[in-house]
Amino acid sequence: MTIEIFDSGDDLALAVSRQLAARVHSVATVGRTPKVVLTGGSIATRIYGRLSAENADWSRAEYWWGDERFVPEGHEDRNDRQAREGFLDRLGVPAEHIHAMPAHGCDLSMAEAADQYATTLPQDPFDVVLLGVGPDAHIASLFPGHPQVNETERLAVEVFDSPKPPPQRITLTYPALNHTKVTWFVVAGADKADAVAKALGGAPIEEAPAAGARGLEETVWFLDTAAASKLRR
Ligand SMILES: O=C1O[C@H](COP(=O)(O)O)[C@@H](O)[C@H](O)[C@H]1O
């Protein structure tokens, strides 16, 4: 596990966008399809806004989400809308490479929608899972004290009572999130400092869900100085 600390959120976003471009390029160069799991959240907006400046064949990659808000398609709260507007649409990524989670109004119950999404996940590990972290140390829509953190069978599950609005969501679980070569946490801001300190300080997943995510080959915490400010040196 590695921690990289940057002077600002913008510096962090620049570094992550460059490293993601390099990763996508290196996977594509050996003839594989890069498989990337996207996150929602504030720092993700800054990262996505920079990706078009990086020279990678973004259209070769396929994209999934770690979690999604169960609101209608195109709703401003959708994590897929954030990524589509940030880079997927701008860079012309083909629709068949974009594996968005089902939306409210899709004729499936939330449980059915979660199970249906699980069928879209690849058999091989993801190449990169990006994870934002909330001030309560949640990742994706795995929240402290919620039963989804203890799910060991289903790869995607429904959440009816997210403490952060909107309450209805679908989230990947640890068995899916951790089926990845690389996990990159992306965290900026002083309001995340306690969460980062807890997750890296060995708190149980029930208290700090971020503590339970890791890559098979690499786990990196990209932090700005504010988010890193409560880490013990
Ligand atoms: O609701 C969510 O929150 C987290 C973190 O968001 P932030 O704005 O506090 O950075 C995000 O990782 C997750 O994907 C999203 O649905």
The ligand as a Gaussian input file, in Angstrom:
#p B3LYP/6-31G(d) Opt

LIG

0 1
 O      -22.148000       9.580000      -2.705000
 C      -21.007000       9.351000      -3.036000
 O      -19.981000       9.830000      -2.272000
 C      -18.648000       9.349000      -2.375000
 C      -17.695000      10.462000      -1.936000
 O      -18.128000      11.701000      -2.462000
 P      -17.464000      13.085000      -2.037000
 O      -18.274000      14.129000      -2.777000
 O      -17.569000      13.217000      -0.556000
 O      -16.049000      13.047000      -2.506000
 C      -18.355000       8.808000      -3.732000
 O      -17.143000       8.124000      -3.688000
 C      -19.477000       7.889000      -4.212000
 O      -19.172000       7.333000      -5.477000
 C      -20.719000       8.679000      -4.308000
 O      -21.838000       7.998000      -4.819000

